[in-house]
Amino acid sequence: MKRTLLTAALALFPALTPVLSQAEGLPGMRGVDHIGMTVPDLGEAVTFFSDVLGCTEVTGFGPLSDPEGTFMQDLLGVDPKAVIEKVTLMRCGFGANLELFQYSAPDQATITQKNSDIGAHHIGIYVDDIDAAVAYLDEKGVRHNWGPLPVSDGPTAGQSIIYFYAPWGLQLEAISYPDGMAYEAEADTVLWSPKAPAE
């Protein structure tokens, strides 16, 4: 219904047409393929994502560098003398893949973040049972914040969340909404969810 009204409005206001075209986005875009991150110790990271979260190591490569030229800067925007020691790609259930990098670089910095910092990020992991997930994190000795928090009001009512941390400080979130979220009842588009993977 909303899409029909939008089409009718565009017919009345042709100047809005470019806005719709721009909103269509990157040509051929299908979805998030992977999340890439640089970790301090690749072995530790692979162990955490496999032994704690249940991801599977699939492939990898490296090292990659250009000691004499600017390939690393030109391709990746890093210091020309940066070295990717190794890259490991992991499959995590029915969601986006992980691409883990271990770098060395002359200007390398270690970033510690709070969720409120500009540029802060976290990885959200869908779980079927939030209470079982928290008990499991406790059993594994994984540091986490207070929770889980059941959301009972607003558009995301129906979800429960808890934030937890990888050993090197990466923020992750366990989230569950087995019966959906409140906004879905009237939404033209619902958020993608790994809870119902395509067969």
N, C-alpha and C positions, 0 to 999 in steps of 0.2 A: 504494500500500500504506500509506504513512504517513498519507495523508488518511483512509483507512478506519479506521485505528487511532485517529486524532484524533476522528472522528465517534463511535466506540464509547466513547471516554473521556468525551466530552461528555454522552453519554446517562447515564453513571454519575455524573458530577459536573456537574449542571445549573448550578451557580454559575459555572462557567467560560464559559458561553455568551456573556455580555456582552463578555468579552475577545475572543472570535472576531469578534463584531460590530464592535467598535472597530478590530480589525486590518484590516477590509475597507476602511477609509479613506474618502477624499473621494468623495461620491456622483458617479458618472459619470466618475471619473478614468480617462484613457486613456494618459497618458504625458507626458513632458517636451516642451512645445511650443517653448520658447525659453529661452535663457540671456541675461539682461540685464546689461549692465555699463556703467559710466560711464568714459569715456576722456578723456585730456587734450586730444587733437586728433583730431577725427572723421575728417578727411581722411587723416591718417597711419594711423589704425586701419583704415579701409576699404581703403586701399592694401595694408596688411599682410595682412588677411584675404583679399583678392582676389588680389593678385599673388604672395604666398608660399603661402597655404594652398589657394587655388583656390575660395574661396567666391564667391557671386554677389550683388551688390547688387540687391535686389528693389524696395524702396519706402522711403519715409521721410516725415517731416513735421516741423513746427516752424517758428517758435518757439512755446513754450507757457509762459504765465505768468499771474499775477493780481496786478498792481501794487497794487490797492486792497483785496484781500480775503485770505482764508486758503485758497483752493482748493488751492494747491500743498501746503500743510501737511496739509489734510484728506484729500486723495487719495493723496499720495505720502509723507507723513511728513517732508518737507524744510522748510527755512526758508520762511516765507510769501513772501519776496521772491526765492526761487530762480527761475531761468529755465532751461528746457530750450531751448537754442539750436537743436538739431536732433536727431532720432532717425533712425537708419538701420537697416533690417531686412535681414538677409542670409541666404541659403540656403547651407548647407554640406553638400554631398554628401547622404548618406542619414541624417543625424543631426538633432539639434535645431537650430532656427534661432538666429541671434544678433540681439540687439536692442542696438544701440550708442547711448549717450546722450552728448551733450556739454552739460554744465551750466555755469552760472555761479551762484554763491550767496554771500551775505555770510559764511557760516560754512564755506565749502568747505575741505576738507583733502585733502592728497595722502597716500595710504596706500602705504607700502612694506611688504611682507610677506615672511616666511620661511614655508616650508611647515609649520613647527612652530608657528606662531602660531595662537592661537584665532581662528577666523573666516577663516583662510587658505583659499584656493580655487585651483583650476586647471581648465583645460578639457582633457579627454582626447580625442585625435583618433585614431580607428582607421586604421591603414595596412596595406596588404597585405604590404609588404616593409620591415621596420624598417631594414635596412642601406641600402637605396636611399633611405629617408627621411632618414637621417643624412647621407648623401652629398649629398643635395639641400640640406639645411639648411646644410651647410658651404659649398656652392657659392653659396648666397644670402647668406652672411655672417651667418646667424642664430646668436646666442649659445645654447649649450646646455651642460648638465652632462655629466659622464662617462657613457659608455654607447655603445651600448645594453646593458642588463643582461638576459641571458636567465635567466628564472626556471625552475629545474629541480626544486625541491622544494616540497611543500605544495600547498594547494588550487588555487593559481593557476599551478602548473607548466604550461609551454607558452606563456606569454606572454613578450614582450620589451618593455622600456620605455626611454624616454629623456625627460628634461625639457628644455624649451627655452623661450625668452622672446620676447615681443613687444618692440618697441623701447622702450615705456614701462614695461616690467617685468612685465607680465602673465605668469603661469606657464602653460605648456601642456605636455602630455605626449603623445608619440607612443607608441601601444601596438599590438602585433600579436600575434595568437594564431591563425594560419591553421589549425591542427589542433585548436583548442579548448583548454580548460584542464582540469586533472585533476579538479576538483570535479564537472564535468559528468557523469562516468560514473555517479554515484549520486544526482544531484540530482533532486528532484521539480520544481524550478523552476530554469531557467538564466537568467542575466543577459541582458538585451536586447543585441543587438549590431548595429551597422550593416554588418557584413561580409556579411550575407545579406539585402539589402533585399527587401521584398515587391514582387512584380511588379505 
